[in-house]
């Protein structure tokens, strides 16, 4: 085999041809004339590879394959393994004269990609990785290294054609390739499998980051040692790394800090960085290493500032990953010849190599899990995930081909091995591994529990954009934080995962966040952090922790639910996105992310609130309420129909009522005669017998009575709280009563009531447009309700084995004990307590069932 060329493949007649010769294995740019003459052909090649890649992405996504698989297959299909052998494609799309331009842009793509890779690599997670993750990474390096050396020699025993190349040098690159685990692709696999926020996912990401770091060091050392002048290359690279770490990095940090503080990080700084990427690549190329090493080092030493990283990612990410990197995979595909591999290599040898290569990582992980006495099924699944070979593996294989230690046969076998290993990861894990639910027990999962026990109120406040921050903070301020009732807020900024970014959670340290000038904050997260930090400063009884969660919207609910469980929160509050009309009014509430809201409601391990904002932030911050006649500032209404969600909503409203600037109105609706006549009668007089015969609805009704009566008696002396009970027969009457009692409220609090079917809301559900809000919440949020009040819809956390178990409420009033009325009870009235029931009938002759039902309580204490 003629292996002196850089890209070596066979021509149409079967003879070998050298596409492009690179004698040193380095990277350099071609002449301007070559670029000019081949530019139209380059545009054609780019269009073909992009179209092929997009088509394969559409085909492979339903098959649980990451995007890297589509890129590798696209390059192989366009190379001599498939279309490259056809005369039309060989002569007009990939002729010899066009390879120089294609290779130039592929090298440039690799340089910028490695800069982005270094920019995203944070050494802190590696340093903070647990001992278990480090052990898995080290074991995943050492054992695959041994497998790599052994498999290369095994191939030579099975196939005499493989002996034409240096065994030791080629085995080094095979070994390093098996150690690689590409962190971005691992994150994508975990996201697809919905394991990203599980313990398995966290361990896999920590191990993958460490493995990437160690693999990169091995690759640089191997390229330096196998260079023609190793004694010159190694000291030069070591000096360059020290120069970058101790001289260039502080200078860049000082320039970046000055630019950010002075609001001077402009496009000129971006172009300056882009030029330095190429310059650093030329430096390492001059040392005898690949130019990608220099660009990677520049990415690593760049300041860890969100503003700078976001600016650079915005400019480079889509262009490099979406347009330029497919060219790199095309050049790799040109080197890959599947037909030649199958002709020269026995099929069983290929199968054995792929099988053993796949088993190296699995064996290394199982050994660590065995030593730690952990479940073997978890170790097997993690080992499979660690076999995810991404761009890093293809880069390593191509680096071995560049310096001619891998021939056409060994290179092709290794490419197909990496492809097969990556393709098998998601299907195997999906078929064999079922994640264990995290067992984290904590008592106070509801607002009702927090209120009853007087413990710290933990709230997970989600924010999607700057628009959500004011209303969320206003709601938190109304939650009545005080020395005896502290509040812990976990503020989460939800950011959509785009491009090649990896999903992550960023915990912000307020001590390192500039809070002096929020207007100059370049990123949306900085402005949100400043808003919540200001809220914390205004309230001494409030502690705030800010987190940025970056993940796809389809998996964002996993971040929310996982954080809620880890932080042991009692309430999750999610902003319900609304649409503004041209004149600034709010249209009907239509969630932008209904799937995320629904998944949080279904999977959350605590209570959940959906906030429909209609100017709550501006209202609560202006001081006096719009109704100046109110004795208190802002007016809140709580609509009580019945069920666990309504009890939770009442508990939250009860806590708010303690705020000195809030007045609360509670409207409880009871069924009228028509509904009462349909209620089955009970002839049992014994309380125990009666309780055992209660239906679920009756038990819930008893709990509703207990809680509302407790609320009434404990708030009798509070003039800012108004409690009213109304009797209605259907949803229309309920809505009419709400409109009749509307006192220009600033906020409505209602229960979602998804699992509670009540005749009091019958007919309203026919017009529901948002299932997440429930019947009453959707009605109040609708523009047809003619109210500009914000709406908070609350769902109480209810265990799966929940059974309503009313114990009854009793109040000590004077010398006697009062408890609510039960079916069959005769309540004695004494001197200490006087309770009168007033029925106010309407004079409408057409409907004698329409009446109001009010309680009046008079107390005579002697």
PALO-990463 format. One record per residue (C-alpha): x, z, y; residue in three letters. Coordinates in steps of 0.02 Angstrom, whole numbers, padded with zeros to 5 digits, always signed. Layout:
REM residues N
XZYALA ...
This chain:
REM residues 862
+00000+00000+00000UNK +00060-00044+00173UNK +00043+00119+00263UNK +00150+00089+00417UNK +00000+00051+00527UNK -00106+00170+00627UNK -00270+00095+00568UNK -00246+00011+00400UNK -00386-00078+00310UNK -00414-00229+00205UNK -00466-00398+00274UNK -00604-00510+00209UNK -00495-00585+00074UNK -00445-00414+00007UNK -00270-00409+00079UNK -00219-00264+00189UNK -00207-00283+00376UNK -00134-00171+00511UNK -00256-00148+00655UNK -00143-00049+00770UNK +00031+00020+00743UNK +00080+00189+00818UNK +00256+00227+00762UNK +00270+00403+00836UNK +00099+00470+00794UNK +00072+00512+00978UNK -00062+00454+01098UNK -00040+00339+01246UNK -00147+00223+01350UNK -00143+00035+01328UNK -00104-00096+01459UNK -00229-00139+01594UNK -00238-00321+01538UNK -00290-00270+01362UNK -00425-00159+01432UNK -00490-00296+01546UNK -00497-00434+01415UNK -00581-00325+01283UNK -00704-00232+01397UNK -00860-00337+01356UNK -00825-00317+01171UNK -00801-00130+01198UNK -00973-00119+01278UNK -01046-00206+01125UNK -00957-00085+01007UNK -01019+00064+01107UNK -01198+00002+01102UNK -01191-00027+00914UNK -01118+00143+00873UNK -01239+00235+00988UNK -01389+00145+00914UNK -01331+00181+00737UNK -01300+00364+00776UNK -01470+00389+00858UNK -01557+00304+00712UNK -01467+00413+00585UNK -01509+00569+00684UNK -01693+00528+00672UNK -01679+00496+00486UNK -01573+00647+00440UNK -01654+00785+00543UNK -01804+00803+00425UNK -01678+00818+00283UNK -01599+00974+00360UNK -01437+00890+00412UNK -01336+00937+00567UNK -01291+00805+00695UNK -01110+00796+00636UNK -01170+00715+00474UNK -01251+00573+00570UNK -01091+00544+00669UNK -00982+00536+00514UNK -01101+00422+00419UNK -01119+00308+00571UNK -00931+00283+00578UNK -00921+00252+00390UNK -01064+00126+00392UNK -00986+00026+00534UNK -00815+00027+00449UNK -00751-00068+00297UNK -00857+00040+00182UNK -01014-00058+00229UNK -01043-00173+00379UNK -00858-00193+00416UNK -00840-00309+00266UNK -00969-00435+00327UNK -00894-00589+00414UNK -01010-00578+00565UNK -00971-00396+00599UNK -00786-00414+00558UNK -00759-00562+00675UNK -00873-00522+00822UNK -00894-00332+00830UNK -00733-00255+00763UNK -00598-00389+00774UNK -00414-00341+00779UNK -00396-00372+00966UNK -00529-00243+01011UNK -00455-00097+00916UNK -00331-00054+01054UNK -00467-00022+01183UNK -00575+00069+01055UNK -00430+00182+01005UNK -00389+00220+01188UNK -00565+00280+01227UNK -00574+00375+01062UNK -00415+00470+01107UNK -00483+00506+01281UNK -00645+00569+01204UNK -00547+00685+01090UNK -00447+00753+01236UNK -00603+00797+01337UNK -00693+00863+01184UNK -00552+00984+01145UNK -00555+01042+01326UNK -00739+01085+01306UNK -00701+01168+01140UNK -00569+01277+01223UNK -00684+01312+01370UNK -00816+01382+01252UNK -00693+01480+01146UNK -00695+01659+01205UNK -00561+01770+01129UNK -00660+01930+01161UNK -00781+01900+01015UNK -00630+01874+00903UNK -00551+02035+00961UNK -00717+02128+00948UNK -00763+02057+00778UNK -00791+02189+00648UNK -00667+02218+00510UNK -00784+02134+00387UNK -00788+01972+00488UNK -00598+01973+00504UNK -00578+02000+00317UNK -00696+01856+00280UNK -00602+01743+00401UNK -00431+01788+00329UNK -00493+01770+00151UNK -00572+01605+00202UNK -00401+01548+00262UNK -00288+01606+00120UNK -00392+01555-00032UNK -00440+01381+00033UNK -00256+01354+00078UNK -00211+01380-00104UNK -00355+01269-00160UNK -00298+01132-00039UNK -00121+01127-00108UNK -00183+01132-00286UNK -00314+00995-00263UNK -00189+00877-00185UNK -00074+00893-00335UNK -00224+00883-00452UNK -00269+00715-00376UNK -00094+00652-00411UNK -00111+00705-00593UNK -00279+00619-00609UNK -00232+00462-00513UNK -00061+00380-00513UNK -00101+00284-00352UNK -00099+00447-00253UNK +00085+00476-00292UNK +00143+00346-00167UNK +00146+00472-00025UNK +00237+00635+00008UNK +00148+00769-00093UNK +00198+00921+00008UNK +00159+00852+00182UNK -00007+00779+00129UNK -00059+00940+00042UNK -00033+01037+00204UNK -00171+00940+00292UNK -00285+00950+00143UNK -00262+01138+00141UNK -00293+01159+00328UNK -00448+01051+00316UNK -00523+01166+00184UNK -00492+01318+00294UNK -00590+01245+00441UNK -00766+01308+00481UNK -00834+01227+00638UNK -00918+01361+00745UNK -01037+01247+00845UNK -01102+01165+00687UNK -01120+01334+00600UNK -01228+01390+00746UNK -01336+01235+00728UNK -01355+01264+00541UNK -01404+01446+00569UNK -01529+01393+00701UNK -01608+01266+00585UNK -01619+01396+00446UNK -01689+01528+00566UNK -01546+01645+00524UNK -01462+01646+00695UNK -01517+01822+00746UNK -01508+01901+00574UNK -01365+02009+00513UNK -01310+01863+00405UNK -01309+01749+00556UNK -01208+01868+00663UNK -01080+01892+00525UNK -01069+01703+00496UNK -01040+01667+00682UNK -00908+01803+00699UNK -00818+01740+00544UNK -00831+01558+00601UNK -00757+01596+00773UNK -00610+01688+00695UNK -00586+01551+00565UNK -00586+01417+00700UNK -00453+01510+00797UNK -00337+01533+00647UNK -00364+01354+00588UNK -00316+01287+00758UNK -00154+01387+00755UNK -00114+01321+00581UNK -00144+01142+00638UNK -00030+01156+00790UNK +00108+01237+00687UNK +00092+01105+00549UNK +00100+00961+00673UNK +00253+01037+00754UNK +00345+01069+00589UNK +00308+00895+00522UNK +00370+00813+00682UNK +00534+00719+00678UNK +00608+00850+00797UNK +00533+01016+00746UNK +00671+01121+00825UNK +00629+01042+00992UNK +00439+01041+00976UNK +00411+01222+00923UNK +00509+01304+01067UNK +00431+01182+01190UNK +00254+01221+01135UNK +00289+01408+01133UNK +00357+01399+01310UNK +00208+01296+01365UNK +00085+01422+01293UNK +00173+01567+01380UNK +00176+01469+01543UNK -00011+01436+01530UNK -00053+01616+01488UNK +00056+01709+01613UNK +00079+01587+01759UNK -00050+01449+01764UNK -00199+01555+01712UNK -00181+01685+01853UNK -00160+01546+01980UNK -00316+01455+01921UNK -00414+01619+01919UNK -00365+01658+02098UNK -00414+01483+02157UNK -00578+01492+02061UNK -00623+01665+02130UNK -00589+01608+02307UNK -00694+01451+02282UNK -00842+01545+02209UNK -00842+01683+02341UNK -00828+01559+02481UNK -00958+01443+02411UNK -00825+01307+02402UNK -00831+01258+02219UNK -00873+01077+02255UNK -00859+00908+02171UNK -00677+00897+02225UNK -00638+01047+02115UNK -00725+00962+01970UNK -00623+00804+01990UNK -00466+00909+02008UNK -00500+00993+01840UNK -00537+00824+01757UNK -00370+00759+01815UNK -00280+00913+01752UNK -00358+00889+01579UNK -00269+00722+01562UNK -00110+00792+01636UNK -00103+00935+01512UNK -00131+00808+01373UNK +00018+00707+01431UNK +00128+00863+01431UNK +00097+00905+01248UNK +00108+00720+01202UNK +00280+00718+01282UNK +00328+00867+01174UNK +00284+00767+01019UNK +00113+00844+00983UNK -00060+00770+01002UNK -00127+00764+01180UNK -00281+00862+01125UNK -00172+01019+01111UNK -00139+01019+01299UNK -00322+00993+01346UNK -00373+01132+01227UNK -00249+01252+01309UNK -00320+01211+01481UNK -00495+01249+01419UNK -00439+01416+01347UNK -00355+01475+01508UNK -00499+01424+01622UNK -00586+01573+01706UNK -00734+01645+01610UNK -00850+01621+01759UNK -01027+01562+01724UNK -01028+01456+01882UNK -00870+01360+01837UNK -00915+01338+01655UNK -01090+01276+01696UNK -01024+01153+01824UNK -00897+01081+01703UNK -01019+01077+01559UNK -01148+00987+01666UNK -01022+00851+01709UNK -00941+00828+01539UNK -01052+00887+01398UNK -01179+00748+01382UNK -01055+00610+01423UNK -00920+00669+01302UNK -01031+00724+01157UNK -01164+00591+01173UNK -01064+00436+01221UNK -00877+00455+01195UNK -00865+00557+01034UNK -00960+00426+00930UNK -00812+00311+00971UNK -00694+00436+00891UNK -00800+00439+00734UNK -00803+00249+00735UNK -00613+00243+00732UNK -00616+00370+00591UNK -00743+00263+00498UNK -00631+00110+00517UNK -00497+00203+00422UNK -00619+00254+00284UNK -00640+00130+00142UNK -00762+00193+00011UNK -00748+00035-00095UNK -00561+00050-00110UNK -00576+00235-00153UNK -00702+00202-00292UNK -00595+00061-00360UNK -00431+00156-00362UNK -00492+00334-00401UNK -00587+00388-00557UNK -00762+00448-00517UNK -00738+00612-00610UNK -00584+00649-00503UNK -00687+00629-00344UNK -00824+00742-00414UNK -00700+00878-00467UNK -00614+00877-00297UNK -00778+00892-00201UNK -00842+01030-00316UNK -00683+01133-00307UNK -00667+01106-00119UNK -00843+01172-00097UNK -00807+01323-00206UNK -00653+01382-00109UNK -00749+01461+00035UNK -00882+01530-00082UNK -00751+01615-00190UNK -00663+01690-00039UNK -00825+01763+00030UNK -00883+01830-00138UNK -00719+01925-00160UNK -00742+02011+00008UNK -00923+02057-00032UNK -00870+02120-00203UNK -00740+02235-00126UNK -00869+02302-00003UNK -01004+02324-00137UNK -01123+02208-00045UNK -01257+02096-00123UNK -01181+01945-00207UNK -01326+01833-00154UNK -01280+01868+00027UNK -01098+01829-00010UNK -01144+01665-00094UNK -01255+01612+00052UNK -01120+01656+00179UNK -00990+01563+00078UNK -01099+01408+00077UNK -01124+01420+00265UNK -00937+01437+00293UNK -00917+01267+00209UNK -00989+01183+00365UNK -00858+01055+00412UNK -00878+00983+00585UNK -00774+00890+00711UNK -00626+01004+00679UNK -00609+00946+00499UNK -00614+00761+00546UNK -00484+00794+00681UNK -00368+00877+00555UNK -00387+00735+00430UNK -00354+00605+00565UNK -00202+00703+00625UNK -00130+00689+00449UNK -00166+00503+00448UNK -00083+00481+00619UNK +00084+00546+00558UNK +00065+00448+00397UNK +00063+00594+00274UNK -00108+00539+00210UNK -00135+00364+00143UNK -00295+00263+00139UNK -00349+00337-00027UNK -00318+00522+00008UNK -00388+00505+00184UNK -00550+00429+00121UNK -00572+00558-00017UNK -00550+00699+00109UNK -00676+00622+00231UNK -00808+00606+00096UNK -00770+00782+00034UNK -00800+00853+00209UNK -00958+00748+00225UNK -01026+00804+00057UNK -00988+00987+00090UNK -01077+00984+00257UNK -01227+00891+00187UNK -01252+01021+00049UNK -01249+01175+00160UNK -01426+01180+00231UNK -01519+01124+00073UNK -01428+01249-00038UNK -01452+01397+00080UNK -01634+01352+00111UNK -01667+01343-00077UNK -01571+01496-00135UNK -01568+01624+00005UNK -01712+01726+00072UNK -01658+01837+00216UNK -01698+02020+00203UNK -01803+02091+00341UNK -01708+02215+00444UNK -01770+02390+00408UNK -01754+02484+00570UNK -01877+02625+00584UNK -01930+02694+00751UNK -02089+02782+00799UNK -02136+02728+00974UNK -02182+02545+00953UNK -02335+02553+01068UNK -02374+02607+01245UNK -02505+02724+01175UNK -02372+02815+01074UNK -02255+02827+01223UNK -02394+02898+01332UNK -02446+03024+01201UNK -02269+03089+01168UNK -02196+03079+01343UNK -02038+02987+01288UNK -01936+02855+01378UNK -02033+02694+01402UNK -01928+02546+01342UNK -01984+02374+01403UNK -01911+02204+01358UNK -01947+02097+01511UNK -01924+01910+01481UNK -01889+01790+01624UNK -01888+01601+01608UNK -01841+01557+01787UNK -01818+01632+01961UNK -02004+01613+01989UNK -02042+01743+01856UNK -01927+01879+01922UNK -02031+01944+02072UNK -02193+01964+01973UNK -02102+02043+01826UNK -02014+02168+01939UNK -02177+02207+02029UNK -02261+02246+01864UNK -02115+02357+01814UNK -02124+02449+01980UNK -02309+02481+01950UNK -02267+02557+01779UNK -02240+02726+01863UNK -02061+02773+01825UNK -02017+02952+01866UNK -01902+03095+01815UNK -02025+03149+01681UNK -02071+02971+01632UNK -01910+02866+01635UNK -01911+02681+01601UNK -01776+02578+01516UNK -01788+02392+01555UNK -01700+02259+01452UNK -01712+02104+01562UNK -01686+01944+01462UNK -01659+01776+01546UNK -01715+01644+01421UNK -01613+01484+01436UNK -01643+01325+01338UNK -01501+01269+01227UNK -01446+01093+01276UNK -01310+00973+01223UNK -01172+01041+01112UNK -01185+01217+01182UNK -01197+01354+01053UNK -01336+01480+01046UNK -01279+01650+01106UNK -01327+01814+01187UNK -01231+01861+01345UNK -01238+02044+01395UNK -01198+02056+01580UNK -01088+02194+01647UNK -01152+02244+01819UNK -00984+02314+01868UNK -00907+02140+01861UNK -01053+02049+01940UNK -01042+02011+02124UNK -01197+02085+02205UNK -01146+02064+02386UNK -01227+01897+02421UNK -01361+01837+02301UNK -01393+01681+02404UNK -01222+01616+02356UNK -01254+01645+02172UNK -01234+01476+02095UNK -01320+01507+01930UNK -01499+01557+01904UNK -01443+01700+01793UNK -01342+01776+01936UNK -01495+01778+02049UNK -01602+01857+01913UNK -01468+01988+01879UNK -01461+02030+02064UNK -01651+02051+02074UNK -01658+02171+01928UNK -01504+02266+01988UNK -01588+02291+02157UNK -01742+02357+02067UNK -01634+02481+01973UNK -01555+02541+02135UNK -01725+02571+02215UNK -01785+02676+02067UNK -01678+02820+02009UNK -01782+02844+01851UNK -01753+02664+01793UNK -01606+02596+01693UNK -01585+02408+01677UNK -01483+02303+01556UNK -01478+02114+01586UNK -01452+01988+01448UNK -01448+01798+01446UNK -01514+01722+01284UNK -01466+01540+01256UNK -01559+01458+01112UNK -01680+01314+01076UNK -01858+01349+01131UNK -01920+01330+00952UNK -01808+01477+00901UNK -01818+01579+01061UNK -01947+01698+00986UNK -01814+01754+00862UNK -01703+01812+01005UNK -01848+01906+01084UNK -01906+01991+00925UNK -01729+02032+00868UNK -01684+02111+01035UNK -01845+02210+01036UNK -01804+02279+00865UNK -01622+02317+00906UNK -01665+02403+01070UNK -01817+02494+00996UNK -01931+02441+01137UNK -02116+02484+01149UNK -02176+02333+01248UNK -02121+02152+01267UNK -02181+02065+01425UNK -02175+01875+01430UNK -02219+01772+01584UNK -02360+01651+01550UNK -02313+01493+01642UNK -02445+01421+01759UNK -02458+01260+01859UNK -02475+01257+02048UNK -02582+01129+02137UNK -02525+01033+02290UNK -02601+01164+02407UNK -02516+01308+02317UNK -02664+01369+02214UNK -02647+01411+02030UNK -02730+01294+01907UNK -02799+01347+01739UNK -02668+01444+01643UNK -02585+01326+01520UNK -02431+01389+01433UNK -02278+01280+01440UNK -02216+01361+01281UNK -02371+01402+01175UNK -02271+01399+01013UNK -02147+01528+01077UNK -02285+01643+01140UNK -02382+01630+00977UNK -02228+01664+00872UNK -02185+01819+00973UNK -02364+01883+00956UNK -02356+01857+00768UNK -02181+01924+00733UNK -02149+02060+00861UNK -02122+02236+00795UNK -02196+02316+00952UNK -02335+02284+01076UNK -02333+02122+01177UNK -02397+02080+01350UNK -02425+01905+01423UNK -02421+01904+01614UNK -02516+01767+01706UNK -02443+01777+01881UNK -02549+01730+02032UNK -02444+01801+02170UNK -02422+01976+02099UNK -02243+01985+02162UNK -02286+01947+02342UNK -02440+02060+02339UNK -02352+02213+02268UNK -02207+02196+02389UNK -02312+02182+02547UNK -02367+02363+02543UNK -02554+02383+02579UNK -02677+02297+02469UNK -02790+02162+02532UNK -02937+02282+02528UNK -02894+02399+02669UNK -03041+02513+02631UNK -02959+02574+02473UNK -02890+02749+02477UNK -02739+02686+02382UNK -02633+02532+02398UNK -02655+02408+02258UNK -02808+02390+02149UNK -02799+02365+01961UNK -02947+02335+01846UNK -02947+02368+01659UNK -03081+02281+01555UNK -03120+02377+01395UNK -03217+02289+01257UNK -03150+02381+01106UNK -03015+02374+00974UNK -02830+02419+00962UNK -02776+02292+01093UNK -02897+02363+01222UNK -02839+02540+01185UNK -02660+02484+01214UNK -02710+02399+01377UNK -02799+02559+01432UNK -02643+02661+01390UNK -02536+02549+01501UNK -02664+02553+01641UNK -02672+02743+01623UNK -02485+02754+01649UNK -02496+02641+01802UNK -02632+02751+01875UNK -02504+02888+01901UNK -02416+02780+02031UNK -02456+02843+02207UNK -02489+02668+02272UNK -02613+02611+02139UNK -02800+02636+02112UNK -02874+02599+01942UNK -03047+02544+01893UNK -03094+02547+01708UNK -03246+02446+01655UNK -03302+02482+01478UNK -03436+02370+01403UNK -03555+02433+01269UNK -03679+02333+01163UNK -03861+02335+01216UNK -04020+02348+01115UNK -04003+02181+01028UNK -03832+02225+00961UNK -03886+02404+00921UNK -04034+02344+00818UNK -03917+02244+00707UNK -03809+02398+00670UNK -03842+02469+00495UNK -03917+02643+00488UNK -03835+02788+00397UNK -03932+02927+00314UNK -03779+03036+00281UNK -03763+03197+00379UNK -03597+03261+00315UNK -03451+03209+00424UNK -03337+03181+00273UNK -03467+03076+00183UNK -03504+02981+00341UNK -03320+02946+00373UNK -03293+02881+00197UNK -03439+02761+00216UNK -03384+02694+00384UNK -03346+02510+00399UNK -03190+02449+00488UNK -03293+02409+00642UNK -03367+02583+00645UNK -03196+02664+00629UNK -03129+02559+00771UNK -03281+02606+00874UNK -03247+02789+00841UNK -03065+02769+00895UNK -03124+02681+01053UNK -03241+02825+01092UNK -03107+02954+01060UNK -02980+02871+01173UNK -03097+02828+01316UNK -03172+03003+01316UNK -02997+03077+01317UNK -02955+02965+01464UNK -03113+03018+01557UNK -03085+03203+01538UNK -02900+03199+01581UNK -02928+03096+01739UNK -03084+03181+01807UNK -02994+03255+01956UNK -02903+03096+02002UNK -02997+03011+02144UNK -02897+02852+02123UNK -02972+02819+01951UNK -03148+02753+01926UNK -03227+02743+01754UNK -03389+02646+01725UNK -03482+02596+01569UNK -03595+02444+01566UNK -03715+02387+01431UNK -03725+02201+01398UNK -03785+02090+01256UNK -03670+01937+01262UNK -03521+01858+01346UNK -03617+01787+01492UNK -03682+01958+01540UNK -03507+02031+01522UNK -03434+01900+01637UNK -03576+01924+01762UNK -03543+02111+01768UNK -03357+02083+01796UNK -03395+01968+01941UNK -03522+02090+02010UNK -03394+02231+02008UNK -03251+02126+02074UNK -03172+02222+02218UNK -03034+02100+02260UNK -02920+02166+02124UNK -02736+02124+02121UNK -02717+02135+01932UNK -02831+02131+01780UNK -02770+02215+01621UNK -02859+02165+01461UNK -02830+02173+01274UNK -02800+02012+01181UNK -02929+02057+01050UNK -02881+01916+00933UNK -02928+02016+00777UNK -03081+02097+00857UNK -03243+01999+00855UNK -03370+02070+00976UNK -03543+02012+01026UNK -03495+02061+01203UNK -03383+01908+01217UNK -03493+01787+01119UNK -03501+01617+01200UNK -03342+01638+01302UNK -03227+01582+01163UNK -03308+01410+01162UNK -03214+01368+01322UNK -03045+01441+01275UNK -02895+01334+01317UNK -02756+01458+01277UNK -02770+01549+01112UNK -02624+01663+01154UNK -02724+01747+01293UNK -02875+01790+01187UNK -03054+01765+01240UNK -03063+01884+01388UNK -02887+01848+01449UNK -02914+01660+01448UNK -03079+01682+01541UNK -03002+01788+01679UNK -02853+01671+01694UNK -02964+01518+01711UNK -02988+01442+01883UNK -03177+01446+01851UNK -03174+01635+01866UNK -03147+01614+02053UNK -03023+01757+02065UNK -02843+01751+02123UNK -02794+01910+02032UNK -02652+01908+01907UNK -02693+01945+01726UNK -02596+02048+01598UNK -02651+02021+01418UNK -02593+02157+01298UNK -02581+02153+01109UNK -02547+02317+01019UNK -02426+02323+00874UNK -02528+02354+00717UNK -02441+02378+00548UNK -02496+02265+00406UNK -02566+02412+00308UNK -02657+02480+00458UNK -02823+02568+00426UNK -02921+02641+00570UNK -02922+02830+00546UNK -03014+02919+00685UNK -02979+03104+00697UNK -03091+03136+00845UNK -03053+03197+01020UNK -03103+03368+01079UNK -03085+03448+01249UNK -03085+03632+01289UNK -03204+03657+01433UNK -03230+03838+01477UNK -03275+03941+01324UNK -03332+03795+01216UNK -03257+03640+01140UNK -03326+03467+01177UNK -03308+03316+01063UNK -03387+03142+01070UNK -03552+03102+00988UNK -03555+03042+00807UNK -03697+02960+00713UNK -03819+03094+00657UNK -03746+03227+00774UNK -03848+03341+00885UNK -03738+03395+01028UNK -03784+03564+01102UNK -03780+03579+01290UNK -03731+03747+01359UNK -03697+03824+01527UNK -03519+03767+01532UNK -03547+03581+01516UNK -03688+03471+01572UNK -03690+03289+01517UNK -03831+03175+01573UNK -03860+02995+01516UNK -03941+02886+01647UNK -04022+02720+01599UNK -04050+02607+01747UNK -04167+02468+01694UNK -04183+02303+01783UNK -04354+02252+01844UNK -04336+02078+01772UNK -04491+02051+01665UNK -04413+01905+01573UNK -04276+02009+01497UNK -04312+02193+01472UNK -04151+02213+01372UNK -04042+02194+01526UNK -03995+02367+01589UNK -03850+02471+01648UNK -03790+02624+01558UNK -03692+02753+01657UNK -03622+02923+01618UNK -03629+03061+01746UNK -03535+03221+01712UNK -03571+03383+01801UNK -03472+03539+01768UNK -03522+03717+01804UNK -03377+03834+01773UNK -03419+04020+01766UNK 
